[in-house]
Each structure stands twice: as structure tokens, then as C-alpha cells.
Amino acid sequence: MNRVKAILAVVLVMGSLAVFEATSDKDCINLYVDYGTLEKSTFNQCIKSTETKAIDLLVNNNFTLQGTEKYKDAVLCRLNNLPKEAECKDMPSENAYWAILVKEDRILFEDYVWAQVGIDQLILSPGDSLALVFATNGSVNFPA
């Protein structure tokens, strides 16, 4: 009976390791897009990728981006033609804009933080996460 319990324990542990490895995000970049009040479904997908710029990851996965006249692609004004009535000359409104958030795999923090560079300069590595969240009334809902 003890031998059966030991075998069962080994099987459970090995099965848990296999499940963990199967769901590992180490070979892809997690892309999360929350359209907020723009009435479009949230997008969350782990995209197989090597080290890449965030803008390239988005464009290569059929997202359309529009920067601003002044800051070009460094500032994300519209994503997939949203918001519809955006003014993209200078900076988007402080009340309605695309927040660019990252969670780097190599950093021990488990939470998303604000990107420290523009979307055109942000380098992502496999295991990292990129979140684009549309802020409404200046409020950003950070992903869990």
C-alpha cells in the first residue's frame, strides 16, 4: 500500500511539473490589450517571439498603430483605429489615452509598471508581458 502511495505521489508531482511547463510563457511574449470603454473585447495572447521591439510585435500581429504628428511612433495615439475621434497632433488627452505597461520576466516584481520608453523603443524578451490599456477619465486599470 505504501508503494502505491509513493508511486501516486510521484505521478502527481510529475504531472504538476508537466502542466507548469506546458503553460510556461518563457518562449513567448504575453500581449494584453484592454480597450476599456471603447467597447471592444479584451485581447490576451502569448505570442511566440524572440527579442523584439514592442511596435514590431504589434504590427507583425495585425495591430494597426497611429502615433502623433509631433512624437511619431514614440507615442501611441490610436490602436486599431480606436479611439475613433482622437486628435493625434501632439500628446493624447490626459483623460483618454493608451497606457503602455510592461512586466519584465528578468525582474523579480510581479506587477506591471509604466514603460520607461516609447512604444517604438521598448524592447521585449520572451517571458515579458506588454499591456496596452485604454485610460478613461485618467484612470488606468492595471492588469492582474
Disulfide bonds with the S-S distance in Angstrom:
Cys28-Cys46 1.71
Cys77-Cys88 1.94
